[in-house]
Amino acid sequence: MFEYEMHQMRAAELSREAAHRRLVGEARKNRAAARRSARDAAEGQVRTSLWKSHFTRAA
């Protein structure tokens, strides 16, 4: 019976660790997305029509 209880405790520990890793990964993705959106908002994106060139005009 002792081995079974130890197994249950280890399984619960692994489950908590997996949930923590998922949470950390999600937080990293959210921070990266926030940095990208802040960078894009600060500089602005170049938008062109389909018929225009893909390159911006020289100054």
Secondary structure, DSSP 8 states (H G I E B T S, - for coil): -HHHHHHHHHHHHHHHHHHHHHHHHHHHHHHHHHHHHHHHHHH------TTS-SS----
